[in-house]
């Protein structure tokens, strides 16, 4: 079994339509289009499992770059080792040093901004 990653399909497409497109080029074992847990709408990517390598190669050659309802499909071999590798972790964009913390004395010494416009003056 060869697992393919497919992305870019129209969000209103049915599983049967993708199976029909891919089964022309080889035997499809299974298909899994990922959906949002809350809205149950397609996320726009999924996996197709092909029976043999030759069929998977034909699907990649034929379907990759195909345009369906104005959306361009991208098909490639799925990364089988993805579960073994840890995901990239982006750290907090704020520095965690003590230099970032303002003391209350610095805050009190700052004066508030002056009003530029006269429209908010009280008493006039």
C-alpha positions in Angstrom: 0.0 0.0 0.0 1.2 3.5 -0.9 -0.1 6.5 0.9 -0.5 9.8 -1.1 -1.0 13.3 0.3 -3.5 15.4 -1.6 -4.1 19.1 -1.0 -6.0 21.9 -2.8 -9.2 20.1 -3.7 -12.5 22.1 -3.6 -14.0 22.1 -0.1 -17.4 20.9 -1.5 -16.0 17.8 -3.2 -17.3 14.4 -2.3 -15.1 11.4 -1.5 -16.5 9.5 -4.4 -15.4 12.2 -6.9 -11.8 11.9 -5.8 -12.0 8.1 -5.8 -13.3 8.3 -9.3 -10.5 10.6 -10.5 -7.8 8.5 -8.9 -9.2 5.0 -9.8 -8.8 5.8 -13.5 -5.0 5.6 -12.9 -4.8 2.8 -10.4 -6.6 0.8 -7.7 -7.6 2.9 -4.7 -7.6 1.1 -1.4 -8.9 3.9 0.9 -9.4 7.7 1.1 -9.4 10.0 4.1 -10.3 13.6 3.7 -9.7 15.5 6.9 -12.6 17.6 8.3 -12.9 20.2 11.1 -14.1 18.7 14.4 -16.6 21.5 15.1 -18.0 22.5 11.7 -17.5 19.1 9.9 -16.3 20.9 6.8 -13.3 19.7 4.7 -10.0 21.2 5.6 -8.7 21.0 2.1 -6.3 18.1 2.4 -6.3 14.4 2.9 -4.8 11.0 2.2 -5.4 8.5 -0.6 -4.1 5.0 -0.2 -3.2 3.2 -3.4 -2.8 -0.6 -3.8 0.5 -0.5 -5.7 3.5 1.8 -6.4 2.8 2.0 -10.2 -0.7 3.2 -9.6 0.5 5.8 -7.2 3.1 7.0 -9.6 0.4 7.3 -12.4 -1.9 9.2 -10.0 0.9 11.6 -9.0 1.8 12.2 -12.7 -1.8 12.7 -13.9 -3.6 14.4 -11.0 -0.8 16.7 -9.6 -1.5 20.1 -11.1 -5.0 19.2 -12.3 -7.5 22.1 -11.8 -11.0 21.1 -10.4 -13.6 23.9 -10.0 -10.9 26.6 -10.0 -8.7 24.8 -7.4 -5.3 23.3 -8.3 -4.6 19.9 -6.8 -1.2 18.9 -5.5 -0.5 15.2 -5.0 2.7 13.7 -3.5 3.8 10.7 -1.5 2.8 11.0 2.1 5.6 11.4 4.6 5.5 8.0 6.4 7.9 9.1 9.1 5.9 12.1 10.2 4.7 10.5 13.4 8.2 9.6 14.4 9.6 13.1 14.0 8.6 15.7 16.4 6.7 18.7 15.0 8.5 22.0 14.7 7.9 24.1 17.8 7.8 27.8 17.5 8.8 29.6 20.7 7.1 32.6 22.1 8.0 35.7 20.1 8.4 37.8 23.2 11.8 37.7 24.9 11.7 36.2 28.4 14.4 38.3 29.9 14.1 40.6 32.9 15.0 43.5 30.7 11.5 43.4 29.2 9.7 43.9 32.5 9.0 47.6 33.3 9.2 48.7 36.9 6.3 50.7 38.4 8.7 53.7 38.9 9.3 54.0 35.2 5.6 53.9 34.5 4.8 56.6 37.1 7.4 59.0 35.7 5.8 59.1 32.3 3.3 61.8 31.6 0.1 61.2 29.7 -0.2 62.5 26.1 -1.7 65.9 25.5 -4.9 66.2 23.6 -4.3 67.5 20.1 -7.8 68.5 19.3 -9.9 71.1 21.1 -13.2 69.2 20.6 -12.9 67.2 23.8 -12.2 70.2 26.1 -14.5 70.2 29.1 -16.4 73.4 30.1 -16.5 75.1 26.7 
